Amino acid sequence: MDFHGPDFLNCEFDPSDCNKVLELLTQHIVHLPRIPKIVLAMYYYENLRSAEIATGLGLTENEIELIRTQTVRLLRNKLAADLK
């Protein structure tokens, strides 16, 4: 995920708020259910492809993509609401 600028949230925020944004994002990630948290970690931090994550978790590639997409959307919406 690119956190360098307001575009990732689709909202305006002051660049000086980056630390606040990262703190809020961390809080929201901590409260995610186990599987979405694992999917994000494997995809964004371990740089695994959806197929590799699916094999590791016993899910389909489509399920992984759905989980990742919905989780990113949820986090964006929560951050946008927090920053209003």
C-alpha positions as CSV (number, residue, x, y, z in Angstrom):
1,M,0.0,0.0,0.0
2,D,1.3,3.4,-0.8
3,F,0.9,5.7,2.2
4,H,2.7,8.7,0.6
5,G,-0.1,11.1,0.1
6,P,-3.9,11.5,0.5
7,D,-4.8,9.5,-2.6
8,F,-4.8,6.2,-0.9
9,L,-7.7,7.4,1.2
10,N,-9.5,9.3,-1.5
11,C,-9.7,12.3,0.9
12,E,-7.6,15.3,1.8
13,F,-5.4,15.4,4.8
14,D,-2.4,17.4,5.8
15,P,0.9,15.6,5.1
16,S,1.9,16.5,8.7
17,D,-0.8,14.0,9.8
18,C,1.1,11.0,8.5
19,N,2.0,9.8,11.9
20,K,-1.6,10.1,13.0
21,V,-2.7,8.2,9.9
22,L,-0.3,5.4,10.6
23,E,-1.3,5.2,14.2
24,L,-5.0,5.0,13.3
25,L,-4.2,2.4,10.6
26,T,-2.3,0.3,13.1
27,Q,-5.2,0.4,15.6
28,H,-7.7,-0.7,12.9
29,I,-5.4,-3.5,11.7
30,V,-5.0,-4.8,15.3
31,H,-8.8,-5.2,15.5
32,L,-9.2,-7.0,12.3
33,P,-10.3,-10.7,12.4
34,R,-7.5,-13.2,12.1
35,I,-7.8,-14.2,8.4
36,P,-8.0,-10.7,7.0
37,K,-5.0,-9.7,9.1
38,I,-3.0,-12.7,7.9
39,V,-4.0,-12.1,4.3
40,L,-2.8,-8.4,4.5
41,A,0.5,-9.4,6.2
42,M,1.2,-12.2,3.6
43,Y,0.3,-10.0,0.6
44,Y,1.8,-6.6,1.6
45,Y,4.7,-7.6,3.9
46,E,5.7,-11.0,2.7
47,N,5.0,-10.0,-1.0
48,L,3.2,-13.3,-1.6
49,R,0.9,-13.7,-4.6
50,S,-2.8,-14.5,-4.0
51,A,-2.3,-18.0,-5.2
52,E,0.5,-18.7,-2.7
53,I,-1.7,-17.2,0.1
54,A,-4.6,-19.3,-0.9
55,T,-2.5,-22.5,-0.9
56,G,-1.2,-21.7,2.6
57,L,-4.6,-20.9,4.0
58,G,-6.6,-23.6,2.2
59,L,-8.8,-21.0,0.4
60,T,-9.3,-20.2,-3.2
61,E,-7.4,-17.4,-5.0
62,N,-10.8,-15.6,-5.5
63,E,-11.5,-15.8,-1.8
64,I,-8.1,-14.3,-1.0
65,E,-8.7,-11.4,-3.5
66,L,-12.1,-10.8,-2.0
67,I,-10.8,-10.8,1.5
68,R,-8.0,-8.4,0.6
69,T,-10.2,-6.1,-1.4
70,Q,-12.9,-5.9,1.2
71,T,-10.3,-5.4,4.0
72,V,-8.5,-2.6,2.2
73,R,-11.8,-0.9,1.5
74,L,-12.8,-1.2,5.1
75,L,-9.6,0.3,6.3
76,R,-9.8,3.2,3.9
77,N,-13.4,3.9,5.0
78,K,-12.4,3.8,8.6
79,L,-9.4,6.1,8.1
80,A,-11.4,8.5,6.0
81,A,-14.1,8.7,8.7
82,D,-11.4,9.2,11.4
83,L,-9.8,12.1,9.5
84,K,-13.0,14.0,8.9
